[in-house]
Amino acid sequence: MGTVYFDCGGLPRPTAATIDQVARLKLRAKRIGYEVELRNLEPELADLIGFCGLAGVLGVELQGQAEQRKQPCCIEEEGQLDDPSLF
């Protein structure tokens, strides 16, 4: 039917209960044919949603996901050691 925009800017400090209520709101809206789009997400709320594993379900794009991070430096490739006495 349409999209409902939920302004998260006025939410108090987010908790697991906040995430639960946002997820329930999205589910209820979907059951009656609406999509819920979250707006004005504070980074703390977005991080908590990601920590709960609900970023994809709630349509939240996370910054710096594991796939986007740089690989640590100084990692040697797997292979044979030249000197067997080092074992």
VEXFIVO-506533 format. One line per 8 residues: their letters; for each residue x, y, z of C-alpha. Coordinates in nm, 4 decimals. Example, Ala and Ser with C-alpha at 12.3 -4.5 7.8 and 13.67 -1.06 7.14 Angstrom:
as) 1.2300:-0.4500:0.7800; 1.3670:-0.1060:0.7140
REM end
This chain:
mgtvyfdc) 0.0000:0.0000:0.0000; 0.2608:0.2558:0.1014; 0.5503:0.3577:0.3192; 0.5425:0.4875:0.6751; 0.8409:0.6986:0.7798; 0.9386:0.6521:1.1446; 1.1464:0.9378:1.2862; 1.3875:0.7830:1.5364
gglprpta) 1.5464:1.1170:1.6226; 1.3348:1.1677:1.9345; 1.3900:0.8254:2.0848; 1.5599:0.8165:2.4239; 1.8780:0.6149:2.4716; 1.8150:0.2898:2.2821; 1.7873:-0.0429:2.4611; 1.6937:-0.3942:2.3571
atidqvar) 1.3322:-0.3004:2.4344; 1.3567:-0.0145:2.1832; 1.4775:-0.2532:1.9150; 1.1985:-0.4970:2.0030; 0.9325:-0.2284:1.9660; 1.0735:-0.1015:1.6354; 1.0818:-0.4584:1.5005; 0.7225:-0.5188:1.6149
lklrakri) 0.6109:-0.1930:1.4518; 0.7709:-0.2978:1.1248; 0.6086:-0.6427:1.1429; 0.2620:-0.5024:1.2166; 0.2906:-0.2541:0.9321; 0.4033:-0.5255:0.6917; 0.1055:-0.7445:0.7837; -0.1346:-0.4711:0.6729
gyevelrn) 0.0601:-0.3894:0.3585; 0.2893:-0.1034:0.4603; 0.6648:-0.0680:0.4729; 0.8357:0.1185:0.7582; 1.1413:0.3254:0.6786; 1.3498:0.4428:0.9724; 1.4698:0.8022:0.9563; 1.7151:1.0098:1.1647
lepeladl) 1.8841:0.7068:1.3182; 2.1411:0.7954:1.5801; 2.4652:0.5953:1.5379; 2.4107:0.4320:1.8767; 2.0710:0.2985:1.7679; 2.2074:0.1768:1.4336; 2.4942:-0.0005:1.6121; 2.2553:-0.1699:1.8554
igfcglag) 2.0331:-0.2848:1.5687; 2.3422:-0.4296:1.3995; 2.4562:-0.5955:1.7213; 2.1150:-0.7616:1.7529; 2.1508:-0.8929:1.3975; 1.8444:-0.7069:1.2726; 2.0052:-0.4577:1.0340; 1.8815:-0.6414:0.7258
vlgvelqg) 1.5337:-0.6981:0.8667; 1.4911:-0.3355:0.9740; 1.6546:-0.1933:0.6621; 1.9445:-0.0293:0.8441; 2.2695:0.0197:0.6557; 2.5678:-0.0220:0.8847; 2.8927:0.1701:0.8420; 3.2195:-0.0238:0.8373
qaeqrkqp) 3.0888:-0.3768:0.8132; 3.3451:-0.6564:0.8311; 3.3494:-0.7054:0.4531; 3.4441:-0.3407:0.4040; 3.7275:-0.3253:0.6568; 4.0890:-0.3256:0.5500; 4.2794:-0.6472:0.6014; 4.5371:-0.6346:0.8809
ccieeegq) 4.8937:-0.5910:0.7593; 5.1875:-0.8223:0.8085; 5.0062:-1.1501:0.7507; 5.2302:-1.4067:0.5897; 5.1031:-1.6469:0.3321; 5.0791:-2.0142:0.4169; 5.3676:-2.2223:0.2894; 5.6691:-2.4374:0.3705
lddpslf) 5.9389:-2.3200:0.6088; 6.2900:-2.3195:0.4648; 6.4534:-2.4558:0.7792; 6.2903:-2.7748:0.9208; 6.4915:-2.7388:1.2424; 6.2589:-2.4553:1.3478; 5.9925:-2.7092:1.4464
REM end
